Structure formats: structure tokens, C-alpha cells
């Protein structure tokens, strides 16, 4: 599981540096970084990439969101969504968590952490074993 989290983090960093990314690019990058086939398949399963053909839906940010997020953070959020890494619900989750902060502008590094947390939480990588926690009970 630790290797999967590391790989997810690497993919998020990789997306920031790449102009156009495909699922094959991500696979090659992970293989070249030293991950095996099983680990790469697990990472792609967590990402659940479905939009590499191009997603025509994009997010328009409110004035409040533009005030709280750096321009680079907004661009990176759009890239995460357009590449299929974050679906619309995941995108909203990351934005909501970013706006819940201390009132400081949120940068790309913070967005990376929030996106990684959101991906792990949605696939129960982070929250496994917390079924008895009051916060997770209905």
C-alpha cells in the first residue's frame, strides 16, 4: 500500500510537468521509475482514468475561489480534471477542502496533497480500518 501512495504522488507530480498526458505515458513513467506491473495496475485502478480521450466539461471558478487559489493551482486543478485523474465530484472535494483552510492562498503543492488525499480516501486507501470511528458512522 505504501508503494501505491508513493506512485500516486509521483503521478500527480508528473502531471504538473507534462503538457499532454495519456494513460500509456503514466504507465511508462511508473515502469521506468521502478514499479512492477501489479503496482502500476493498482495505481491506474485508483485513478480510474476515464477521460483520456478528452473531457469537454471544465470548471468555472467563482470570485471567492479565484481569491483563495493561486492561478497555478486553478490551472493544475483543471489539468487534473481534464486528464481524467479527478472526476467532477473529486474536483469539488479538493476545491472544498482547499477553501476550508486558514484564509491563505492555496498553491499547487497544497492542491497536490489534497488531490492525493481525496484519491486515497475515495478508494478507501486512507480510511480503511476506520469503520468504527464516529466520524464515519451514519
DRENFIDO-132014 format. One record per residue (C-alpha): residue number from 1; residue in one letter; x negated, y, z negated. Coordinates in pm, 1 decimal. Layout:
# residues N
 pos code        X        Y        Z
 NUM    A        X        Y        Z
...
***
This chain:
# residues 138
 pos code        X        Y        Z
   1    X      0.0      0.0      0.0
   2    X   -285.5    242.7    -76.2
   3    X   -423.4    193.4    275.6
   4    X    -82.6    274.5    422.5
   5    X    -66.3    601.9    229.1
   6    X   -419.3    687.0    344.8
   7    X   -324.1    605.3    704.0
   8    X     -9.6    820.3    683.2
   9    X   -216.0   1107.6    552.0
  10    X   -465.0   1063.6    837.2
  11    X   -182.3   1063.2   1093.6
  12    X    -42.5   1386.9    952.9
  13    X   -389.6   1545.4    970.7
  14    X   -434.4   1406.4   1323.0
  15    X   -109.7   1567.4   1437.7
  16    X   -231.9   1909.6   1333.7
  17    X   -539.6   1876.7   1555.0
  18    X   -377.3   1723.7   1862.6
  19    X   -196.8   1912.8   2135.6
  20    X     23.9   1625.7   2251.4
  21    X     54.7   1300.1   2064.0
  22    X    202.6    969.2   2168.8
  23    X    255.6    651.0   1975.0
  24    X    -36.2    498.8   2168.8
  25    X   -260.9    790.0   2062.0
  26    X   -171.7    727.6   1698.2
  27    X   -232.2    352.7   1732.0
  28    X   -571.5    409.7   1897.3
  29    X   -668.0    664.8   1634.1
  30    X   -582.4    427.9   1348.5
  31    X   -759.0    131.6   1513.4
  32    X  -1069.0    347.7   1572.4
  33    X  -1056.1    462.1   1209.9
  34    X  -1075.8    100.6   1092.7
  35    X   -718.5     -6.5   1023.1
  36    X   -609.5   -353.0   1136.9
  37    X   -304.6   -443.8   1345.4
  38    X    -84.7   -525.3   1045.0
  39    X   -162.5   -190.7    876.4
  40    X   -100.3      2.8   1198.1
  41    X    237.5   -167.9   1243.2
  42    X    329.5    -83.8    883.0
  43    X    238.6    281.9    934.9
  44    X    441.1    302.0   1255.7
  45    X    730.2    137.2   1071.4
  46    X    718.9    404.5    802.7
  47    X    702.0    680.4   1062.3
  48    X    989.8    522.6   1255.2
  49    X    892.5    719.8   1562.1
  50    X   1186.3    752.3   1796.5
  51    X   1131.0   1080.4   1976.7
  52    X    805.9   1045.8   2165.9
  53    X    994.2   1093.1   2492.0
  54    X   1065.7   1446.1   2377.9
  55    X   1323.9   1585.5   2142.0
  56    X   1514.3   1882.1   2282.0
  57    X   1653.3   1979.8   1941.2
  58    X   1443.2   2227.7   1748.4
  59    X   1489.4   2403.1   1417.5
  60    X   1556.1   2777.0   1393.5
  61    X   1420.8   2913.2   1066.9
  62    X   1608.0   3167.8    855.9
  63    X   1461.6   3500.1    743.9
  64    X   1412.7   3359.7    393.9
  65    X   1231.5   3054.3    530.2
  66    X   1011.0   3270.8    752.4
  67    X    925.9   3481.9    449.5
  68    X    830.4   3176.8    239.8
  69    X    645.0   2974.1    507.7
  70    X    333.3   3078.8    693.4
  71    X    358.7   3093.4   1071.7
  72    X    123.0   2795.4   1094.3
  73    X    341.7   2597.4    852.4
  74    X    650.6   2665.6   1064.4
  75    X    468.3   2556.9   1380.4
  76    X    345.7   2240.3   1209.9
  77    X    696.2   2157.6   1086.5
  78    X    827.3   2193.2   1441.1
  79    X    545.2   1969.7   1565.2
  80    X    626.1   1702.8   1305.7
  81    X    986.9   1708.2   1417.7
  82    X    931.0   1728.8   1794.0
  83    X    682.3   1441.3   1781.4
  84    X    938.3   1226.3   1600.8
  85    X    744.8   1197.2   1275.6
  86    X   1021.7   1377.3   1085.6
  87    X   1385.3   1331.7   1179.1
  88    X   1626.7   1622.5   1112.5
  89    X   1700.6   1501.3    757.1
  90    X   1331.7   1458.1    680.4
  91    X   1260.1   1804.4    818.7
  92    X   1528.8   1959.1    597.9
  93    X   1395.0   1766.9    297.4
  94    X   1044.8   1905.8    349.6
  95    X   1174.9   2261.3    400.9
  96    X   1395.3   2242.7     89.0
  97    X   1102.0   2118.2   -120.3
  98    X    875.8   2388.7     22.0
  99    X   1124.5   2662.4    -69.1
 100    X   1167.6   2526.5   -421.3
 101    X    815.1   2640.8   -508.3
 102    X    685.3   2932.3   -712.0
 103    X    761.1   3203.6   -458.6
 104    X    420.8   3189.2   -289.8
 105    X    387.1   3145.7     84.8
 106    X    369.0   2778.5    175.7
 107    X     81.7   2684.6    406.3
 108    X     10.0   2388.7    635.6
 109    X   -172.2   2190.3    366.7
 110    X    131.6   2212.4    138.4
 111    X    357.9   2104.5    425.6
 112    X    132.2   1802.9    487.8
 113    X    166.3   1694.1    125.7
 114    X    542.3   1747.7    124.1
 115    X    583.2   1558.5    452.9
 116    X    374.7   1267.6    324.2
 117    X    577.7   1258.4      2.3
 118    X    903.2   1269.5    199.9
 119    X    794.8    986.3    430.5
 120    X    684.7    771.0    138.6
 121    X    998.2    842.5    -62.1
 122    X   1234.5    768.8    226.3
 123    X   1068.4    434.4    289.1
 124    X   1052.8    355.9    -84.4
 125    X    674.1    353.9    -84.7
 126    X    661.6    616.3   -354.3
 127    X    976.5    546.3   -552.1
 128    X    951.4    167.3   -571.2
 129    X    981.9     46.6   -925.7
 130    X   1180.5    346.8  -1046.9
 131    X   1524.0    188.1  -1016.7
 132    X   1576.6    215.1  -1392.0
 133    X   1477.0    581.7  -1408.9
 134    X   1775.2    806.7  -1495.2
 135    X   1694.1   1039.6  -1206.0
 136    X   1760.0    756.7   -959.0
 137    X   2077.1    623.8  -1118.3
 138    X   2417.8    726.0   -983.3
***
